[in-house]
């Protein structure tokens, strides 16, 4: 009898894992498209290669997993157990003496695995991948920006800088250079030079070394003009990457950041920490919710399971976002904002599972 139960659980787990992986790939692809489109507009200007884009997509995956792991778990459970219910296999298993807890055992294995994976992503893989993502984007733009500067074309790749190069005989050489520099709003400057070279500075900025040029600096109604034999100009790239986000911090670093801040100033750090813990914990809740809900979803086929799964997680996520906004505005505690949706979903899941198990 034990061998038969093991074989049944093995086959159910194989189907569950396959559906889970397909759901995970599909959801990650959907959620990542917006970020890829936004980054591609920036990186296409500097001519990023296919390998660069593949690395960026890879580094974007771990932060996505915190959200897509519980979603995929619920969807795969609804689809798999909905199929078993539609084919009356669950009725047969119950008639043969298997309890509902026994039928749901494969989901427990997958749910615990998702929880462990989610915690690993939250504590280590997520922050590391975000740091690598920022470094990769900065490196790609810095190393390929010189190639993006074309002769006879105005370039606005650099923040508050308009650049025009008449000729570009080599990748790092320019002739007849015109630069309008508005980084200092009170003292905008115009720089012209007969020739110049482009180089990277510390792998972060782009530097121009200009020769035989002229500069005019405006100061209100007056201006200063002078000629130069050589001039070194360092330019910051106009990227969308911030100095450092909360997503790049580990949970321990998030706690460290809150020590010297007021309670309201520390709320964003606490919310990020709670989200890192609560979203993986949702996997433990959904492994109780999925099997009983699939019995209802199975009556309407696979589409019913898909719709129900998306609806439940959408409601949960809307409540989570709404609570976080209330916490940021100081209306409720960050503990209540972060954990209320999880607790509500947990109580509902336990009630539904017990009801089905007692049938």
The 8 nearest C-alpha neighbors of each residue, nearest first, counted from 0:
[[1, 3, 2, 4, 5, 6, 7, 95],
 [2, 0, 4, 3, 5, 6, 7, 8],
 [3, 1, 5, 0, 4, 6, 7, 8],
 [2, 4, 6, 0, 5, 1, 7, 8],
 [5, 3, 7, 1, 6, 2, 8, 0],
 [4, 6, 2, 8, 3, 7, 9, 1],
 [5, 7, 9, 3, 4, 8, 2, 10],
 [8, 6, 4, 10, 9, 5, 3, 11],
 [9, 7, 11, 5, 6, 10, 12, 105],
 [10, 8, 6, 12, 7, 11, 5, 13],
 [9, 11, 13, 7, 12, 8, 6, 14],
 [12, 10, 8, 14, 9, 13, 15, 7],
 [11, 13, 15, 9, 105, 10, 14, 8],
 [14, 12, 10, 16, 15, 11, 9, 17],
 [13, 15, 17, 11, 12, 16, 18, 10],
 [14, 16, 12, 18, 13, 17, 79, 19],
 [17, 15, 19, 13, 18, 14, 12, 20],
 [18, 16, 14, 20, 19, 15, 13, 21],
 [19, 17, 75, 21, 15, 16, 20, 22],
 [18, 20, 75, 16, 22, 17, 21, 71],
 [21, 19, 23, 17, 22, 18, 16, 24],
 [20, 22, 18, 24, 23, 19, 25, 17],
 [23, 21, 19, 25, 71, 20, 24, 26],
 [22, 24, 20, 71, 26, 21, 25, 27],
 [23, 25, 27, 21, 22, 26, 28, 20],
 [24, 26, 22, 28, 23, 27, 21, 29],
 [27, 25, 29, 23, 28, 24, 22, 30],
 [28, 26, 30, 24, 29, 25, 31, 23],
 [27, 29, 25, 31, 26, 30, 24, 32],
 [30, 28, 26, 27, 31, 32, 25, 33],
 [31, 29, 27, 28, 32, 26, 33, 63],
 [30, 32, 28, 34, 29, 33, 27, 35],
 [31, 33, 35, 34, 29, 30, 36, 28],
 [32, 34, 36, 35, 31, 37, 30, 29],
 [35, 33, 37, 31, 36, 32, 38, 30],
 [34, 36, 32, 38, 37, 33, 39, 31],
 [37, 35, 39, 33, 34, 38, 32, 40],
 [38, 36, 34, 35, 39, 40, 33, 41],
 [37, 39, 35, 41, 40, 36, 42, 34],
 [38, 40, 42, 36, 41, 43, 37, 35],
 [41, 39, 38, 43, 37, 42, 36, 44],
 [40, 42, 38, 39, 43, 44, 37, 238],
 [43, 41, 39, 44, 45, 47, 40, 38],
 [44, 42, 46, 45, 39, 40, 41, 47],
 [43, 45, 42, 46, 41, 147, 40, 47],
 [44, 46, 147, 144, 43, 143, 42, 47],
 [47, 45, 43, 44, 42, 48, 143, 147],
 [48, 46, 42, 43, 45, 51, 139, 49],
 [49, 47, 51, 50, 46, 52, 43, 53],
 [48, 50, 52, 51, 53, 47, 54, 46],
 [49, 51, 53, 48, 52, 54, 47, 55],
 [52, 50, 48, 54, 49, 53, 47, 55],
 [51, 53, 55, 49, 54, 50, 56, 48],
 [54, 52, 50, 56, 55, 51, 57, 49],
 [55, 53, 57, 51, 52, 56, 58, 50],
 [54, 56, 52, 58, 57, 53, 132, 59],
 [57, 55, 53, 59, 54, 58, 52, 60],
 [58, 56, 54, 55, 59, 60, 53, 61],
 [59, 57, 128, 55, 60, 56, 132, 54],
 [60, 58, 56, 57, 61, 62, 55, 63],
 [59, 61, 63, 57, 58, 62, 64, 56],
 [62, 60, 64, 125, 63, 59, 120, 124],
 [63, 61, 125, 64, 60, 65, 59, 120],
 [64, 62, 60, 61, 65, 66, 67, 27],
 [63, 65, 67, 61, 66, 68, 62, 60],
 [66, 64, 63, 117, 62, 67, 68, 278],
 [67, 65, 64, 63, 68, 69, 278, 70],
 [66, 68, 64, 70, 69, 71, 65, 63],
 [67, 69, 71, 64, 70, 66, 65, 72],
 [70, 68, 72, 282, 71, 67, 73, 66],
 [71, 69, 67, 73, 72, 68, 74, 66],
 [72, 70, 74, 22, 68, 23, 69, 73],
 [73, 71, 69, 75, 70, 74, 19, 68],
 [74, 72, 76, 70, 71, 75, 289, 285],
 [73, 75, 71, 77, 76, 308, 72, 78],
 [76, 74, 19, 78, 18, 72, 77, 73],
 [77, 75, 73, 79, 74, 289, 78, 80],
 [78, 76, 293, 304, 74, 81, 75, 80],
 [77, 79, 81, 75, 76, 301, 304, 80],
 [80, 78, 82, 76, 81, 77, 75, 15],
 [81, 79, 83, 82, 77, 293, 76, 78],
 [297, 80, 82, 293, 84, 78, 79, 77],
 [81, 83, 85, 79, 80, 84, 78, 297],
 [84, 82, 80, 88, 86, 81, 85, 89],
 [83, 85, 87, 81, 82, 86, 89, 297],
 [84, 86, 82, 87, 297, 83, 81, 298],
 [85, 87, 83, 84, 88, 82, 89, 81],
 [88, 86, 84, 90, 85, 89, 83, 91],
 [89, 87, 91, 83, 90, 86, 84, 92],
 [88, 90, 92, 91, 84, 87, 83, 93],
 [91, 89, 93, 87, 88, 92, 94, 84],
 [92, 90, 94, 88, 89, 93, 95, 87],
 [93, 91, 89, 95, 94, 90, 97, 88],
 [94, 92, 97, 90, 96, 95, 91, 89],
 [93, 95, 91, 96, 92, 90, 97, 89],
 [94, 96, 92, 93, 97, 91, 90, 98],
 [95, 97, 93, 94, 98, 92, 91, 99],
 [98, 96, 93, 92, 95, 101, 99, 102],
 [99, 97, 101, 100, 93, 102, 96, 356],
 [98, 100, 102, 356, 101, 103, 97, 93],
 [101, 99, 103, 98, 102, 104, 356, 97],
 [100, 102, 98, 104, 99, 103, 97, 105],
 [101, 103, 99, 100, 104, 98, 97, 105],
 [102, 104, 100, 101, 106, 105, 99, 290],
 [103, 105, 107, 101, 106, 102, 100, 108],
 [106, 104, 108, 12, 107, 103, 8, 109],
 [105, 107, 109, 104, 108, 103, 286, 110],
 [108, 106, 110, 104, 105, 109, 286, 111],
 [109, 107, 105, 106, 111, 110, 112, 104],
 [108, 110, 112, 106, 107, 111, 113, 105],
 [111, 109, 107, 113, 112, 286, 282, 108],
 [112, 110, 114, 113, 108, 109, 107, 115],
 [111, 113, 109, 115, 110, 114, 116, 108],
 [114, 112, 116, 110, 111, 115, 117, 109],
 [115, 113, 111, 279, 117, 112, 116, 282],
 [116, 114, 118, 112, 117, 113, 111, 119],
 [117, 115, 113, 119, 114, 118, 112, 120],
 [116, 118, 279, 114, 120, 119, 115, 65],
 [117, 119, 121, 115, 120, 116, 279, 122],
 [120, 118, 116, 122, 117, 121, 123, 115],
 [119, 121, 124, 125, 117, 118, 123, 122],
 [122, 120, 118, 275, 119, 125, 123, 117],
 [121, 123, 119, 249, 120, 118, 250, 124],
 [122, 124, 120, 125, 119, 121, 126, 127],
 [123, 125, 120, 127, 126, 128, 61, 119],
 [124, 126, 120, 62, 61, 128, 127, 121],
 [127, 125, 247, 129, 248, 128, 124, 123],
 [128, 126, 124, 130, 129, 125, 131, 123],
 [127, 129, 131, 58, 125, 130, 126, 124],
 [130, 128, 132, 126, 131, 247, 127, 125],
 [129, 131, 127, 133, 132, 128, 247, 134],
 [130, 132, 128, 134, 129, 133, 135, 127],
 [133, 131, 129, 135, 130, 134, 58, 128],
 [132, 134, 130, 136, 135, 131, 137, 129],
 [133, 135, 131, 137, 132, 136, 138, 130],
 [136, 134, 138, 132, 137, 133, 131, 139],
 [135, 137, 139, 133, 138, 134, 140, 132],
 [138, 136, 134, 140, 135, 139, 141, 133],
 [137, 139, 135, 141, 136, 140, 142, 134],
 [140, 138, 136, 142, 137, 141, 143, 135],
 [139, 141, 143, 137, 144, 138, 142, 45],
 [140, 142, 138, 144, 139, 143, 137, 203],
 [143, 141, 139, 140, 144, 138, 199, 145],
 [142, 144, 140, 45, 146, 145, 141, 139],
 [143, 145, 147, 45, 146, 140, 141, 142],
 [146, 144, 147, 148, 143, 171, 170, 197],
 [145, 147, 144, 148, 143, 170, 45, 149],
 [148, 146, 45, 144, 145, 149, 44, 143],
 [149, 147, 146, 145, 154, 144, 150, 152],
 [150, 148, 152, 147, 151, 167, 164, 146],
 [149, 151, 166, 165, 164, 167, 152, 148],
 [150, 152, 165, 164, 149, 166, 163, 153],
 [153, 151, 150, 149, 163, 154, 164, 165],
 [152, 154, 163, 162, 155, 161, 151, 164],
 [155, 153, 162, 156, 161, 152, 163, 148],
 [156, 154, 161, 157, 160, 162, 153, 158],
 [157, 155, 154, 237, 158, 236, 160, 44],
 [158, 156, 237, 236, 160, 155, 235, 159],
 [157, 159, 237, 160, 236, 156, 235, 155],
 [160, 158, 181, 182, 180, 157, 161, 155],
 [161, 159, 180, 157, 158, 179, 155, 181],
 [162, 160, 179, 155, 178, 154, 180, 153],
 [163, 161, 178, 154, 153, 177, 160, 179],
 [162, 164, 153, 177, 176, 152, 154, 178],
 [165, 163, 176, 150, 166, 151, 175, 177],
 [164, 166, 151, 150, 175, 174, 163, 176],
 [167, 165, 150, 174, 164, 173, 168, 151],
 [166, 168, 173, 150, 169, 172, 174, 149],
 [169, 167, 166, 172, 173, 170, 174, 171],
 [170, 168, 172, 171, 167, 173, 166, 146],
 [169, 171, 146, 172, 145, 167, 168, 197],
 [170, 172, 197, 196, 169, 145, 173, 198],
 [173, 171, 196, 169, 170, 195, 167, 168],
 [174, 172, 167, 195, 194, 166, 196, 164],
 [173, 175, 194, 166, 193, 176, 165, 167],
 [174, 176, 193, 165, 194, 192, 164, 166],
 [177, 175, 164, 192, 191, 174, 163, 193],
 [176, 178, 191, 163, 190, 162, 164, 175],
 [179, 177, 162, 190, 161, 189, 180, 191],
 [178, 180, 189, 161, 160, 188, 190, 181],
 [181, 179, 160, 188, 187, 182, 178, 189],
 [182, 180, 187, 159, 183, 184, 160, 179],
 [183, 181, 159, 180, 184, 187, 160, 158],
 [182, 184, 181, 186, 185, 187, 180, 188],
 [185, 183, 186, 181, 187, 182, 180, 159],
 [186, 184, 183, 187, 218, 219, 217, 181],
 [185, 187, 217, 218, 183, 184, 216, 188],
 [188, 186, 181, 217, 180, 184, 183, 216],
 [187, 189, 216, 180, 215, 179, 217, 186],
 [190, 188, 179, 215, 214, 178, 180, 216],
 [189, 191, 214, 178, 213, 177, 179, 188],
 [192, 190, 177, 213, 212, 176, 178, 214],
 [193, 191, 212, 176, 194, 211, 175, 210],
 [194, 192, 175, 174, 211, 212, 176, 210],
 [195, 193, 174, 173, 192, 210, 175, 209],
 [194, 196, 209, 173, 208, 210, 172, 174],
 [195, 197, 172, 208, 171, 207, 173, 209],
 [196, 198, 207, 171, 206, 172, 145, 208],
 [197, 199, 206, 205, 207, 200, 196, 171],
 [200, 198, 205, 202, 206, 204, 201, 141],
 [199, 201, 204, 202, 205, 203, 206, 198],
 [202, 200, 203, 199, 204, 205, 141, 198],
 [203, 201, 200, 199, 204, 138, 141, 142],
 [202, 204, 201, 200, 141, 137, 138, 199],
 [205, 203, 200, 235, 199, 234, 202, 141],
 [204, 206, 199, 234, 200, 233, 198, 141],
 [205, 207, 233, 198, 232, 199, 197, 234],
 [208, 206, 197, 232, 196, 231, 209, 233],
 [207, 209, 231, 196, 195, 230, 232, 206],
 [208, 210, 195, 230, 229, 194, 192, 207],
 [211, 209, 229, 228, 194, 212, 195, 192],
 [212, 210, 228, 192, 193, 227, 229, 209],
 [213, 211, 192, 191, 227, 210, 226, 193],
 [212, 214, 226, 191, 190, 225, 227, 192],
 [215, 213, 190, 225, 189, 224, 226, 191],
 [214, 216, 224, 189, 188, 223, 217, 190],
 [217, 215, 188, 223, 222, 187, 186, 224],
 [218, 216, 222, 186, 187, 221, 219, 188],
 [219, 217, 221, 186, 222, 220, 185, 216],
 [218, 220, 221, 217, 185, 222, 186, 187],
 [219, 221, 218, 222, 217, 223, 186, 216],
 [222, 220, 218, 219, 217, 223, 216, 224],
 [223, 221, 217, 218, 216, 224, 215, 220],
 [222, 224, 216, 215, 217, 225, 221, 218],
 [223, 225, 215, 214, 216, 222, 226, 213],
 [226, 224, 214, 213, 227, 215, 223, 212],
 [225, 227, 213, 212, 214, 228, 224, 211],
 [228, 226, 212, 229, 211, 213, 225, 230],
 [227, 229, 211, 210, 212, 230, 226, 209],
 [228, 230, 210, 227, 209, 211, 231, 208],
 [229, 231, 209, 208, 232, 210, 227, 228],
 [230, 232, 208, 207, 209, 233, 229, 206],
 [233, 231, 207, 206, 208, 230, 234, 209],
 [234, 232, 206, 205, 207, 231, 204, 235],
 [235, 233, 205, 204, 206, 236, 232, 157],
 [236, 234, 204, 157, 237, 158, 205, 233],
 [235, 237, 157, 238, 158, 234, 204, 156],
 [236, 238, 158, 157, 156, 235, 239, 159],
 [239, 237, 240, 236, 41, 137, 241, 140],
 [238, 240, 241, 237, 41, 38, 236, 37],
 [239, 241, 238, 133, 242, 137, 243, 136],
 [242, 240, 243, 239, 244, 238, 133, 245],
 [241, 243, 240, 244, 133, 239, 247, 130],
 [244, 242, 241, 247, 245, 240, 246, 130],
 [245, 243, 246, 247, 241, 242, 248, 129],
 [244, 246, 247, 248, 268, 243, 271, 253],
 [245, 247, 244, 248, 126, 129, 125, 271],
 [248, 246, 126, 245, 129, 244, 130, 243],
 [249, 247, 245, 126, 246, 252, 253, 250],
 [248, 250, 252, 251, 122, 126, 253, 123],
 [251, 249, 253, 252, 272, 122, 254, 248],
 [252, 250, 254, 253, 249, 255, 248, 122],
 [251, 253, 255, 249, 254, 250, 248, 256],
 [252, 254, 250, 256, 251, 255, 268, 248],
 [255, 253, 251, 257, 252, 256, 250, 258],
 [254, 256, 252, 253, 257, 258, 251, 259],
 [255, 257, 253, 254, 258, 252, 259, 268],
 [258, 256, 265, 260, 254, 255, 259, 253],
 [259, 257, 256, 255, 260, 254, 265, 261],
 [258, 260, 257, 261, 256, 255, 265, 264],
 [261, 259, 257, 265, 258, 264, 262, 256],
 [260, 262, 264, 263, 265, 259, 257, 258],
 [261, 263, 265, 264, 260, 266, 257, 258],
 [262, 264, 266, 265, 261, 329, 327, 260],
 [265, 263, 261, 262, 266, 260, 267, 257],
 [264, 266, 257, 262, 263, 268, 260, 267],
 [265, 267, 269, 263, 268, 264, 270, 327],
 [268, 266, 270, 269, 265, 271, 327, 264],
 [267, 269, 271, 266, 265, 270, 253, 272],
 [270, 268, 272, 266, 271, 267, 273, 265],
 [271, 269, 273, 267, 272, 268, 266, 274],
 [272, 270, 274, 268, 269, 273, 267, 275],
 [271, 273, 269, 275, 270, 274, 250, 268],
 [274, 272, 270, 276, 275, 271, 277, 337],
 [273, 275, 277, 271, 276, 272, 278, 270],
 [276, 274, 272, 121, 273, 277, 278, 271],
 [277, 275, 273, 274, 278, 279, 280, 272],
 [276, 278, 280, 274, 279, 273, 275, 281],
 [277, 279, 281, 280, 274, 276, 275, 65],
 [280, 278, 117, 114, 281, 277, 282, 276],
 [281, 279, 277, 282, 278, 283, 114, 276],
 [280, 282, 284, 278, 283, 279, 285, 277],
 [283, 281, 69, 285, 280, 284, 110, 114],
 [284, 282, 281, 280, 286, 285, 110, 111],
 [285, 283, 281, 282, 345, 286, 287, 288],
 [286, 284, 288, 282, 287, 289, 283, 73],
 [285, 287, 110, 284, 283, 289, 288, 106],
 [288, 286, 285, 284, 348, 289, 352, 349],
 [287, 289, 348, 285, 286, 290, 291, 292],
 [288, 290, 292, 76, 286, 73, 285, 291],
 [291, 289, 293, 292, 288, 103, 80, 76],
 [292, 290, 293, 294, 289, 352, 288, 355],
 [293, 291, 289, 294, 295, 290, 296, 288],
 [292, 294, 77, 296, 81, 290, 295, 291],
 [295, 293, 297, 292, 291, 296, 81, 84],
 [294, 296, 293, 292, 297, 298, 291, 299],
 [297, 295, 293, 304, 303, 298, 294, 299],
 [81, 296, 298, 300, 294, 299, 295, 85],
 [297, 299, 296, 300, 295, 85, 294, 81],
 [298, 300, 303, 297, 296, 301, 302, 304],
 [299, 301, 297, 303, 302, 298, 296, 304],
 [302, 300, 304, 303, 78, 305, 297, 81],
 [303, 301, 305, 304, 300, 306, 299, 296],
 [302, 304, 299, 296, 306, 301, 300, 305],
 [305, 303, 296, 77, 307, 301, 302, 306],
 [304, 306, 302, 308, 303, 307, 74, 309],
 [307, 305, 303, 309, 304, 308, 310, 302],
 [306, 308, 310, 304, 309, 305, 303, 311],
 [309, 307, 305, 311, 310, 74, 306, 304],
 [308, 310, 306, 312, 307, 311, 313, 305],
 [309, 311, 313, 307, 308, 312, 306, 314],
 [312, 310, 314, 308, 313, 309, 307, 315],
 [311, 313, 315, 309, 314, 310, 316, 308],
 [312, 314, 310, 316, 315, 311, 309, 317],
 [315, 313, 317, 311, 312, 316, 310, 318],
 [316, 314, 312, 318, 313, 317, 340, 319],
 [315, 317, 319, 313, 318, 314, 312, 320],
 [316, 318, 314, 320, 319, 315, 321, 313],
 [319, 317, 321, 315, 316, 320, 322, 340],
 [318, 320, 316, 322, 317, 321, 340, 323],
 [319, 321, 323, 317, 322, 318, 316, 324],
 [322, 320, 318, 324, 323, 319, 317, 325],
 [321, 323, 336, 325, 319, 324, 320, 318],
 [322, 324, 326, 320, 325, 336, 321, 327],
 [323, 325, 327, 321, 326, 322, 320, 328],
 [326, 324, 322, 328, 330, 323, 327, 331],
 [325, 327, 329, 323, 331, 333, 328, 324],
 [328, 326, 324, 329, 325, 323, 266, 267],
 [327, 329, 325, 326, 330, 324, 331, 263],
 [328, 330, 326, 327, 331, 325, 263, 332],
 [331, 329, 325, 328, 326, 332, 327, 324],
 [332, 330, 326, 329, 325, 333, 336, 335],
 [331, 333, 334, 335, 326, 336, 330, 329],
 [332, 334, 336, 326, 335, 337, 270, 331],
 [335, 333, 332, 337, 336, 338, 273, 339],
 [336, 334, 332, 339, 333, 338, 337, 331],
 [337, 335, 322, 333, 323, 334, 338, 339],
 [336, 338, 334, 335, 273, 333, 339, 319],
 [337, 339, 341, 335, 340, 336, 334, 342],
 [338, 340, 342, 335, 341, 336, 337, 343],
 [341, 339, 343, 342, 338, 344, 319, 315],
 [342, 340, 344, 338, 339, 343, 345, 281],
 [343, 341, 345, 339, 344, 340, 338, 346],
 [344, 342, 340, 346, 345, 341, 339, 347],
 [343, 345, 347, 341, 342, 346, 348, 340],
 [344, 346, 342, 348, 343, 347, 284, 341],
 [347, 345, 349, 343, 348, 344, 342, 350],
 [346, 348, 344, 350, 345, 349, 351, 343],
 [349, 347, 288, 345, 351, 350, 346, 287],
 [348, 350, 352, 346, 351, 347, 353, 345],
 [349, 351, 347, 353, 348, 352, 354, 346],
 [352, 350, 354, 348, 349, 353, 347, 355],
 [351, 353, 349, 355, 354, 350, 291, 287],
 [354, 352, 356, 350, 355, 351, 349, 357],
 [353, 355, 351, 357, 352, 356, 350, 358],
 [354, 356, 352, 358, 353, 357, 291, 351],
 [355, 357, 353, 99, 354, 358, 352, 100],
 [358, 356, 354, 355, 353, 99, 352, 98],
 [357, 355, 356, 354, 353, 99, 98, 352]]
